[in-house]
Amino acid sequence: MRIAITGANGFIGSSLTRCLMKQGHEVTALVRKTGNVSLVPIKAKVSEIDYSNPDSVRSAFEGQEIIIHTAALTRAESWEKMKAANTALVEKVVEALNSNDAVKQFIFISSQAAAGMGTKNKPKTEEDIPQPLTWYGKSKLMSEEIIRNRLQKDWTIIRPVSVYGPGDKDFLETFRLLKKHLSVSMGIMDKYISLIYIDELCQLISKCIGNKNAFRQVFFASDGQTYTHRKFSDALQKAVPTFSLHLSVPDALVFYVAALGELRNKIQPKASIVNLQKFKELTGRYWTVSIDKARNLLDFNPQPNLSQNLHRTWLWYKEQGWL
């Protein structure tokens, strides 16, 4: 199929481009003029897009059958900038899609953050009322609502949990700490999380393409397992041939670091990795989801192997000189 991917130079977008090309799809990688294309597959068809120009967006979608929207801003100094970068962009994309007769399906890569946390006894499901905690989560939820209410095409919304794998820069910081022989988990009490390896996420997305069971549906994306921060640290230790000292950082100290990050944001206009928005996520105890819906409707059956996948990620980091 003819597929265009927005944000194709990002972690998820570039990995998805590579995956769908291998499956034989005709993929167009949509990238901003100033975008770094180092992660985009060498043989990919790359096309520039200017999201601020409606004509450019419409032109980029011409002749495409499937549009997969991965472009997003995950950190911002203010709600206004987050909303403009994510929600306002989706409004422009929806407007362009509604005037395009060729496009048959729109796949929106949202986030677990749009739904919020599960509870001690029950992971979050697609039927639960969304309760986003952060600007990012709220902007994604608002984008979902725009798609549901305004898009005149078949759509699919996918909410990935934390995604790791080759090309990711968020988990990279954890590997860099391990290189310094430090392994860190947040909080004294156990915190529970869902995870997904990038290849598993690409597999789920590919199962949605042209699949009537996926039309006008929302799916969580995880590997189906639940991990504690300590279990993740132990798996990482097995994946990387080194020793480390494990530290459990109290939430109060995390708040202090986040507050300093927030102050830095006010001094220089660049969102810190750890700020008060991120603090809300890091200190949440039950970032867990159910993938029963994806199992039942899409026959999505991931075979998770956390240590092996972390080892593959570590090797890629080393090969690219990121570590």
C-alpha positions, -999 to +999 in steps of 0.1 A: +000+000+000+010+036-004+018+049+031+030+083+043+045+086+078+048+120+095+077+125+119+095+097+099+129+110+112+120+103+148+125+072+168+091+056+162+087+071+127+120+059+113+116+024+128+082+021+113+094+033+079+120+006+079+095-021+091+069-012+064+094-010+037+106-045+045+069-057+042+068-043+007+047-012+012+055+020-008+065+043+020+070+080+020+089+095+049+076+130+056+102+152+073+105+189+081+130+208+060+153+212+090+148+177+103+177+154+111+173+123+088+201+102+102+177+076+115+157+074+083+165+042+062+190+051+034+167+037+006+135+055+020+117+080-002+119+112+018+096+142+012+097+175+029+066+188+047+058+222+062+032+217+089+026+254+092+015+255+055-019+238+048-010+235+011+022+217+020+003+193+042-023+186+015+004+181-011+023+157+011-008+135+014-016+134-023-018+099-038-014+082-004-038+055+009-027+054+045-014+083+067+004+074+099+009+103+122+039+099+145+051+135+146+047+150+181+064+171+208+070+153+240+084+181+261+077+219+261+082+249+284+045+257+284+010+243+278+006+268+249+036+254+231+026+218+237-009+224+225+003+242+194+028+216+185+005+186+190-032+194+190-032+223+165-011+202+142-036+173+143-064+199+134-044+208+102-038+171+094-075+163+098-085+192+076-061+180+049-074+144+051-110+154+048-103+170+014-083+140+001-103+113-017-074+088-019-067+084+018-086+054+032-073+053+068-056+075+093-035+059+121-027+082+150+001+074+173-011+087+206+002+077+241-005+060+273-002+095+288-035+104+271-053+078+293-034+082+326-026+055+351-042+022+360-048+012+396-033-014+420-058-041+410-066-031+374-044-020+345-059+008+323-082-004+295-095+015+264-130+016+280-118+035+311-123+072+314-090+090+304-073+110+332-041+125+317-017+140+342+006+161+320+005+186+293+017+160+268-011+136+278-037+163+277-026+174+242-027+138+230-062+133+244-074+165+228-060+153+195-078+120+198-111+138+203-105+159+172-100+128+152-131+111+166-153+141+161-140+157+129-123+131+107-144+118+078-121+088+072-116+055+090-092+061+118-072+040+143-057+054+175-028+036+191-016+044+226+019+031+232+033+028+267+070+036+272+088+025+240+125+014+240+149+001+214+175+012+188+171+049+181+154+059+213+170+088+233+149+086+265+161+052+277+196+061+264+201+081+296+196+049+316+223+031+296+247+060+301+242+058+339+249+021+337+281+028+318+291+048+349+281+017+370+249+032+384+215+016+382+186+039+394+150+033+402+125+060+413+109+058+447+113+035+477+080+017+471+076-005+440+063+013+409+047-008+381+050+000+344+042-015+310+068-014+283+070-022+246+100-029+223+100-008+191+097-039+169+066-050+188+050-016+184+057-017+146+042-051+145+010-038+161+008-008+138+012-030+107-016-052+119-039-021+118-032-011+082-063-017+061-077-039+088-115-033+093-112-046+129-090-016+136-113+010+120-126+036+145-109+018+174-084+027+201-057+003+212-031+002+239+003-010+228+025-029+253+043-063+254+016-076+277+038-078+308+040-057+340+074-047+353+086-029+384+114-003+381+137-028+400+128-056+376+137-034+347+170-025+363+178-062+369+170-070+332+192-041+321+220-055+343+217-089+326+216-072+291+248-052+296+281-069+305+291-046+334+285-042+371+265-015+388+255+000+421+217+001+424+202+033+439+165+038+448+159+076+446+132+089+470+103+108+454+113+139+474+147+140+457+131+134+423+109+164+430+139+186+439+156+176+406+124+183+387+120+217+404+155+226+393+146+215+358+116+237+359+137+267+370+161+260+342+132+261+317+124+296+328+160+308+325+167+292+291+139+282+266+146+245+263+125+219+281+146+199+306+143+161+305+132+161+342+108+188+351+076+191+372+056+176+343+079+146+341+078+143+379+041+135+377+049+105+355+080+093+373+063+092+407+031+074+394+028+039+408+007+021+382+015+030+346+001-003+334-023-011+306-042-041+292-037-053+256-066-077+257-085-057+230-055-058+206-051-095+213-087-102+205-094-079+175-059-078+159-044-111+169-016-092+184+005-117+203+039-102+214+066-125+227+084-103+252+121-108+261+131-077+280+168-086+286+174-097+250+157-066+236+177-044+260+209-062+249+200-055+212+194-018+221+228-016+239+246-031+209+230-005+186+239+024+209+275+012+209+276+007+171+263+042+166+287+057+190+259+069+214+276+052+243 
